[in-house]
Amino acid sequence: MQKNELNTLLELKQNPSLTQRSLAHRLNISLGLTNAILQNLIHRGWIKAKRMTGRKILYLITPQGMARATNLIYDRFRETQNYYQYTKELLTSYLIDLYNQGKRKAIIYGTNQLAEITYLSLLNSPLKLHSILSDDPSKKKFLGRQVFTISDFTEKYSKHLSQTSQKDVVILSTISPEKMHQEIKKYKNILNNFPIINLENVLKNLPVLHTQKEDILKSTLLP
């Protein structure tokens, strides 16, 4: 409910004359829920409904409503920061385990928020960043590093990496497993020579990571 409260306050701050139907469409929630949220905000004194000519209504945010929005934004920021730090610490520990298994270099596949956390986790682990891959050909830089398409990577690196060094390199995918397999399945030389870890799957298994660490590490390695 807090998320809907904040989004409603922010939408009305930008456009107080929004109809309930337009507001529901912007928030991607039902008209009934939108009405309930507005009534709750009015009851709490966070917005005021001012009737204009005809059936038109302005929803005006009160000073108390602005204070509420500020508090909700801060809470959301703290939640994001906590998730960011928590995920970074867990991934750092996981990467250290990979190093202890014999991995020495990592390739990040993806340029999203999880890729950013993975990059920072690598800096805190003994694994070295080899390169960054993306399925978006327009993406040339990420965190100040050059980004390669899978095709460019295959042409530039796979011929120069020996079989021995390939065993030391692991691909850390930060995109969904379905999208990853769709993008990479046609590059047999990568699939056959580089173990691929999907970090979304790793994060889903984190609650049992400490008790079944070896099984999870093995199950997330492909092939």
N, C-alpha and C positions, 0 to 999 in steps of 0.2 A: 504493500500500500504506500509506503514512503516513496518508492520510486515513482508511482503514479502521481502522488502529491507534488513532488518536485517538478516533474515534467509538466503537470498542469499549471503550476505557478509560473514556470518559465515561459510556457506558451502564452499565457494570459498577459504576462509582462510585455511580451513583444506585440501582442494584438488583443487588447481587451474586448474588441467587438466580435470575436469569434463566436459563432453559434455552437450550441452543444454538439450538433451533428458534425460540424467541421472540426471541433476539438477532438471528438471521438476518433475521427478519421486520422488526425495528426498523431494521436497517441496510440493508434492501432488497438483500441479497446472498444467494448460495446457501448452503445448509447446509454443503456441503463446504468452501467458502472460509471460512466462519465457524470451522469446526473447525481449519483450517490456521492462521488468525490466532491463535486461542486457544493452540494448541500452540506457536506462535512466541513469543507473549508469556510463556508459562510457561517456555520454554527460556531466554529472556533474563532471567528473574527479575523481570518487571514485574507479573505476577499469580501468585497461588498458587491451586491447586484444592484445596478442602477438602471431602472427602466427608462428607455428613450421613447421616441414616437412609435406608435404602433406596437408591435410585439418585440421590437429590438431591445436587447439587454446588453449593458456593458458590465463586464466582470473586472472590478478594479482591485488591485492588490493593496492591502493596508500596510502600514509600517510593520505591524506584527507579522504579516504575511511575508514581507521582505526579509525580516529577521529569521523566520522559519525556513525560507528558501536558502538563506546563507548557511544556516546550521546543517541542512540536508546536503548541500553541496560539500561542506567540510567533511561530513560523515562519509559521503561517497568517496571523497579523495582519500580518506584514511583507509577505507576498505580496499581501495585499489592499491595503495602503497603497501598495505599488509600482505595482500595477495602477491604483489610483485616481489617483495622481500622473501616471503615464505617459499615461493616457487624457485627463486634464485638459489636459496640455501639448499633445497632438496635436489635441484639439478646439479649443483656443485658436488654434492656428495655422490650422486649417481655417476658423474663424469670421473670422479676420483676412482670409483669402482671399476669403470671401464679401463682406466689407465693401469690399474693393478691387474687387469686381465690381459694386458699386452697392447692395448690401443695407444697410439702416440699422437695421431692427428685426427681432426674432425672437420667434416664438411657440413656446413649448415645449409639445409634446403628450405627456403622460405624467407620472406622479408616482412613478417608480421610482428606482433608484440611478443609472441613466444620466441621468435627468432632473436629478438633483442635481448630477452632475458637469458636465452641460451648463450648468446655472445658474451654477456657479462659473467655468466657462470663459468665459461671457458677461461676467462681471465683469472678466475680464482682457483682453477684446477691445473694440474700438470699437463693436460692435453693442450696441444697447439692447434690454432685455427689454420686449416689448409686453404679453404676457399668458401665462397657463398654462392649458392645456386638459387635461381628463381625461374618460375614458369612464365613470368611476365617479361617479354623481350624488351619492353620500354624501360625496365628497371636497370639502371646502369651502376648506381651507387647505393650502398646501405651501410650506415654507421661509418662512413668514410672509406669503406672497402669496395673494391670492384666486384660487381655481380656478374655471374656467367649464366647463360641459359644452359640447359643440359646438353644441348647440341654443341655449344661452344666449349663447354667443359670436356666433353668427350674428345673433341678434336684437339684441344690444347694439352690435356693432361693424361688421359688414359693410356696413350701410346708411350708415355715417358715414365710411367710408374711401373716399377717391376712387380712381379708377383709377390715378392717378399714385402715390399713397401706397402702394397695394397692391403695386405693382412694387418698392417698397422693403422690403416685409415678406416674411419667409420663415418657414414653419412647420418646426420641427425636431422630428421624431417620434422618440421614444425607445422605442416599442413595436415589436413584430415587424411586418414589412411586411404579412403576411397579416391580422393583427388590425387594423392601421391602415386598410387598404383596406376591410375589412368594416365598420368603424365610420364611416368618413368618406364612403363612396361615394354615400350618399343626399343629401349636401349639395353639390349641383352648383355653387352660387355660390362655395363655398370652393375646390373642385377647379379651377374655371375661372379664379379670380382670384388664388389664392395658390400660389406654388411650394412644394412639399413635399419636404423632404429627410429620408430615413430614415437616422438615424445608425447603426443597426446595419449597414446596407449600407456606409456610409462606413468604419466601423471594420474591416469585413472587407477593404476595399480599401487599408487603410493601408500594407501593405508596399510597394505601388507608388505611393503617394501622391506621393512626391517626384519620381519620374521621369515620371509620367503625370498630373500634377495637373489640368490643364485638362480632359482627357477624363473623369476621374472626377467632377469638379465638374459637368460638363454631364450625365453619365449619371445622377447622383443627384438632379437637379432634375426635379420633376414639376409640371405636365405638360411 
